[in-house]
Amino acid sequence: MDTDRIVGAAKDYAGKAESAIGDMAGDSKTQASGKAREAAGTVQNLYGQAKDAVRDATDTAASYAKDAYENSGDTFRDGSKAIAQKVQDNPLGALLVAGGIGFALALLMARPARRPPQRWRY
């Protein structure tokens, strides 16, 4: 819990008390001062809540990133094992897929560069 939340809540309650005392005494200056203190406390409390929310979101994102980093090697190894098993189970199919990918890449790389259309001059 952020200190701004604690201080803001304290100011909010103090402002409510001061406003109530101003109401009972009929003093508009004390009542206005209490309302101002109450508003300032509410704003500070909301600011503290926002800081807490950002801190929680940052901690959650860091936790997810850490888990992903720690498990990335396992995922890569599992994927490599699965691909190796598929190639061992069907070597001809794997060879045809690799050849098709190589052919498509060769076509893309051998294609001439596109030229912008010519502008007509009158």
Backbone as CSV, one residue per row, in Angstrom:
resi,resn,N_x,N_y,N_z,CA_x,CA_y,CA_z,C_x,C_y,C_z
1,MET,0.843,-1.170,0.000,0.000,0.000,0.000,0.892,1.239,0.000
2,ASP,0.547,2.180,-0.851,1.348,3.378,-1.024,1.061,4.390,0.092
3,THR,2.075,5.179,0.466,1.896,6.171,1.533,0.918,7.270,1.121
4,ASP,0.830,7.556,-0.190,-0.130,8.560,-0.649,-1.564,8.129,-0.360
5,ARG,-1.820,6.834,-0.420,-3.161,6.347,-0.099,-3.482,6.573,1.371
6,ILE,-2.516,6.326,2.247,-2.731,6.483,3.690,-2.919,7.956,4.042
7,VAL,-2.025,8.800,3.531,-2.103,10.228,3.821,-3.383,10.813,3.223
8,GLY,-3.716,10.386,2.019,-4.932,10.881,1.373,-6.186,10.503,2.134
9,ALA,-6.237,9.266,2.629,-7.400,8.844,3.417,-7.487,9.638,4.710
10,ALA,-6.344,9.904,5.329,-6.337,10.693,6.570,-6.833,12.115,6.308
11,LYS,-6.369,12.735,5.223,-6.828,14.079,4.878,-8.322,14.083,4.564
12,ASP,-8.782,13.038,3.886,-10.193,12.925,3.543,-11.056,12.892,4.804
13,TYR,-10.679,12.048,5.764,-11.452,11.955,7.013,-11.352,13.240,7.828
14,ALA,-10.173,13.867,7.866,-10.016,15.126,8.591,-10.866,16.219,7.957
15,GLY,-10.919,16.222,6.622,-11.752,17.213,5.923,-13.228,17.003,6.203
16,LYS,-13.656,15.736,6.255,-15.062,15.460,6.574,-15.395,15.923,7.988
17,ALA,-14.479,15.667,8.916,-14.701,16.087,10.301,-14.749,17.605,10.403
18,GLU,-13.816,18.273,9.720,-13.783,19.733,9.766,-15.042,20.325,9.133
19,SER,-15.488,19.727,8.044,-16.710,20.189,7.392,-17.925,19.995,8.296
20,ALA,-17.967,18.854,8.990,-19.080,18.602,9.913,-19.065,19.599,11.068
21,ILE,-17.895,19.922,11.570,-17.790,20.914,12.653,-18.244,22.289,12.143
22,GLY,-17.868,22.619,10.936,-18.302,23.887,10.335,-19.805,23.940,10.154
23,ASP,-20.422,22.774,9.787,-21.875,22.713,9.665,-22.548,22.956,11.009
24,MET,-22.024,22.291,12.042,-22.628,22.417,13.372,-22.465,23.833,13.925
25,ALA,-21.307,24.424,13.694,-21.040,25.755,14.229,-21.639,26.847,13.358
26,GLY,-22.005,26.513,12.123,-22.538,27.511,11.209,-21.457,28.390,10.622
27,ASP,-20.216,27.947,10.676,-19.082,28.716,10.163,-18.798,28.259,8.731
28,SER,-19.079,29.121,7.759,-18.898,28.741,6.350,-17.420,28.637,5.980
29,LYS,-16.582,29.414,6.640,-15.146,29.357,6.342,-14.566,27.996,6.755
30,THR,-14.922,27.504,7.935,-14.457,26.191,8.395,-15.045,25.084,7.519
31,GLN,-16.305,25.255,7.127,-16.954,24.262,6.268,-16.257,24.199,4.907
32,ALA,-15.940,25.340,4.317,-15.253,25.379,3.021,-13.843,24.800,3.134
33,SER,-13.157,25.117,4.228,-11.820,24.576,4.435,-11.860,23.049,4.550
34,GLY,-12.883,22.548,5.225,-13.041,21.097,5.359,-13.309,20.428,4.028
35,LYS,-14.157,21.048,3.205,-14.445,20.488,1.870,-13.190,20.484,1.003
36,ALA,-12.388,21.552,1.103,-11.143,21.615,0.322,-10.163,20.537,0.782
37,ARG,-10.047,20.355,2.105,-9.153,19.325,2.621,-9.645,17.931,2.216
38,GLU,-10.947,17.741,2.235,-11.531,16.454,1.835,-11.235,16.164,0.357
39,ALA,-11.384,17.173,-0.488,-11.095,17.000,-1.922,-9.614,16.697,-2.143
40,ALA,-8.741,17.407,-1.428,-7.303,17.157,-1.576,-6.954,15.739,-1.124
41,GLY,-7.575,15.288,-0.051,-7.333,13.927,0.422,-7.810,12.884,-0.565
42,THR,-8.980,13.116,-1.164,-9.503,12.182,-2.162,-8.575,12.092,-3.366
43,VAL,-8.079,13.235,-3.831,-7.161,13.250,-4.976,-5.870,12.511,-4.647
44,GLN,-5.321,12.758,-3.465,-4.075,12.094,-3.079,-4.283,10.588,-2.923
45,ASN,-5.441,10.188,-2.400,-5.762,8.765,-2.270,-5.851,8.111,-3.648
46,LEU,-6.514,8.779,-4.590,-6.616,8.234,-5.947,-5.244,8.142,-6.619
47,TYR,-4.388,9.126,-6.362,-3.028,9.094,-6.895,-2.266,7.883,-6.348
48,GLY,-2.415,7.622,-5.069,-1.774,6.446,-4.461,-2.308,5.146,-5.036
49,GLN,-3.619,5.105,-5.288,-4.202,3.903,-5.893,-3.655,3.685,-7.294
50,ALA,-3.510,4.767,-8.052,-2.957,4.647,-9.401,-1.513,4.144,-9.355
51,LYS,-0.721,4.663,-8.418,0.656,4.195,-8.282,0.703,2.716,-7.917
52,ASP,-0.199,2.284,-7.039,-0.266,0.859,-6.683,-0.635,0.007,-7.887
53,ALA,-1.594,0.488,-8.693,-2.015,-0.274,-9.864,-0.876,-0.418,-10.873
54,VAL,-0.134,0.663,-11.081,1.005,0.614,-12.018,2.085,-0.324,-11.481
55,ARG,2.346,-0.261,-10.176,3.353,-1.133,-9.577,2.944,-2.604,-9.720
56,ASP,1.660,-2.897,-9.483,1.184,-4.279,-9.626,1.288,-4.759,-11.070
57,ALA,0.920,-3.890,-12.022,0.997,-4.270,-13.431,2.441,-4.515,-13.848
58,THR,3.355,-3.686,-13.366,4.776,-3.854,-13.686,5.310,-5.162,-13.111
59,ASP,4.933,-5.451,-11.870,5.381,-6.700,-11.248,4.841,-7.910,-11.996
60,THR,3.582,-7.844,-12.428,2.983,-8.948,-13.163,3.681,-9.146,-14.502
61,ALA,3.944,-8.055,-15.222,4.623,-8.159,-16.521,6.034,-8.708,-16.348
62,ALA,6.725,-8.265,-15.319,8.077,-8.776,-15.072,8.041,-10.262,-14.734
63,SER,7.032,-10.675,-13.997,6.901,-12.090,-13.647,6.651,-12.936,-14.897
64,TYR,5.754,-12.454,-15.773,5.491,-13.182,-17.025,6.741,-13.277,-17.892
65,ALA,7.481,-12.167,-17.985,8.700,-12.168,-18.797,9.736,-13.126,-18.227
66,LYS,9.858,-13.145,-16.907,10.818,-14.043,-16.272,10.439,-15.501,-16.515
67,ASP,9.144,-15.827,-16.396,8.694,-17.196,-16.646,8.934,-17.599,-18.101
68,ALA,8.641,-16.677,-19.022,8.855,-16.977,-20.437,10.334,-17.198,-20.730
69,TYR,11.192,-16.397,-20.116,12.631,-16.539,-20.332,13.133,-17.861,-19.768
70,GLU,12.656,-18.212,-18.579,13.113,-19.448,-17.955,12.622,-20.686,-18.693
71,ASN,11.456,-20.620,-19.309,10.889,-21.781,-19.988,11.170,-21.802,-21.484
72,SER,11.852,-20.782,-22.009,12.088,-20.722,-23.449,12.989,-21.854,-23.923
73,GLY,13.996,-22.205,-23.156,14.896,-23.288,-23.551,14.166,-24.624,-23.618
74,ASP,13.276,-24.867,-22.657,12.501,-26.111,-22.674,11.594,-26.165,-23.887
75,THR,10.951,-25.049,-24.207,10.047,-25.004,-25.356,10.817,-25.233,-26.649
76,PHE,11.985,-24.616,-26.781,12.795,-24.793,-27.981,13.244,-26.246,-28.119
77,ARG,13.685,-26.848,-27.006,14.119,-28.247,-27.050,12.958,-29.176,-27.413
78,ASP,11.796,-28.922,-26.842,10.632,-29.755,-27.160,10.260,-29.636,-28.633
79,GLY,10.299,-28.397,-29.172,9.995,-28.190,-30.587,11.014,-28.861,-31.492
80,SER,12.281,-28.772,-31.124,13.333,-29.414,-31.923,13.181,-30.934,-31.922
81,LYS,12.849,-31.482,-30.769,12.640,-32.931,-30.689,11.446,-33.362,-31.530
82,ALA,10.379,-32.569,-31.514,9.186,-32.904,-32.292,9.485,-32.867,-33.788
83,ILE,10.241,-31.856,-34.229,10.586,-31.771,-35.651,11.505,-32.914,-36.048
84,ALA,12.472,-33.222,-35.200,13.373,-34.333,-35.501,12.606,-35.651,-35.595
85,GLN,11.632,-35.847,-34.742,10.829,-37.072,-34.774,10.003,-37.140,-36.058
86,LYS,9.424,-36.007,-36.494,8.646,-35.978,-37.741,9.540,-36.296,-38.941
87,VAL,10.763,-35.748,-38.946,11.689,-36.016,-40.056,12.079,-37.491,-40.064
88,GLN,12.301,-38.080,-38.889,12.645,-39.497,-38.827,11.475,-40.380,-39.242
89,ASP,10.264,-39.965,-38.901,9.083,-40.755,-39.271,8.787,-40.682,-40.762
90,ASN,9.014,-39.513,-41.386,8.687,-39.339,-42.795,9.802,-38.545,-43.478
91,PRO,10.915,-39.203,-43.821,12.042,-38.461,-44.405,11.740,-37.915,-45.801
92,LEU,10.968,-38.646,-46.613,10.663,-38.179,-47.962,9.793,-36.923,-47.914
93,GLY,8.794,-36.917,-47.069,7.927,-35.740,-46.928,8.711,-34.532,-46.442
94,ALA,9.620,-34.747,-45.488,10.443,-33.648,-44.985,11.343,-33.103,-46.087
95,LEU,11.894,-34.003,-46.915,12.745,-33.572,-48.019,11.948,-32.764,-49.037
96,LEU,10.717,-33.191,-49.339,9.882,-32.456,-50.286,9.493,-31.078,-49.735
97,VAL,9.166,-31.008,-48.465,8.819,-29.714,-47.863,10.030,-28.791,-47.889
98,ALA,11.200,-29.275,-47.522,12.404,-28.449,-47.529,12.725,-27.983,-48.947
99,GLY,12.566,-28.856,-49.918,12.816,-28.477,-51.306,11.831,-27.425,-51.786
100,GLY,10.559,-27.556,-51.405,9.552,-26.565,-51.785,9.844,-25.197,-51.182
101,ILE,10.256,-25.189,-49.933,10.603,-23.923,-49.295,11.817,-23.297,-49.974
102,GLY,12.813,-24.114,-50.305,13.993,-23.602,-50.996,13.651,-23.057,-52.374
103,PHE,12.761,-23.745,-53.108,12.348,-23.290,-54.437,11.612,-21.953,-54.344
104,ALA,10.721,-21.831,-53.359,9.971,-20.575,-53.193,10.910,-19.427,-52.838
105,LEU,11.872,-19.676,-51.986,12.840,-18.632,-51.642,13.681,-18.234,-52.845
106,ALA,14.054,-19.216,-53.661,14.844,-18.916,-54.859,14.035,-18.051,-55.829
107,LEU,12.748,-18.335,-55.974,11.912,-17.509,-56.852,11.802,-16.084,-56.332
108,LEU,11.635,-15.944,-55.041,11.505,-14.610,-54.471,12.801,-13.819,-54.607
109,MET,13.928,-14.479,-54.470,15.204,-13.771,-54.526,15.627,-13.463,-55.958
110,ALA,15.207,-14.258,-56.926,15.617,-14.066,-58.314,14.713,-13.068,-59.035
111,ARG,13.619,-12.672,-58.448,12.683,-11.751,-59.081,13.326,-10.369,-59.200
112,PRO,13.193,-9.706,-60.367,13.789,-8.368,-60.509,13.052,-7.366,-59.612
113,ALA,13.765,-6.312,-59.298,13.187,-5.286,-58.428,12.042,-4.577,-59.142
114,ARG,11.035,-4.216,-58.405,9.898,-3.511,-58.996,10.276,-2.060,-59.233
115,ARG,9.896,-1.569,-60.366,10.138,-0.172,-60.686,8.837,0.604,-60.508
116,PRO,8.947,1.810,-60.040,7.721,2.609,-59.926,7.185,2.927,-61.319
117,PRO,5.894,3.089,-61.446,5.347,3.388,-62.785,5.864,4.730,-63.304
118,GLN,6.054,4.787,-64.616,6.573,6.008,-65.234,5.496,7.087,-65.230
119,ARG,5.958,8.307,-65.050,5.039,9.435,-65.106,4.963,9.911,-66.549
120,TRP,3.791,10.181,-66.952,3.608,10.690,-68.317,3.844,12.185,-68.330
121,ARG,4.597,12.575,-69.318,4.862,14.008,-69.466,4.154,14.477,-70.716
122,TYR,3.480,15.575,-70.605,2.741,16.126,-71.750,3.479,17.236,-72.384
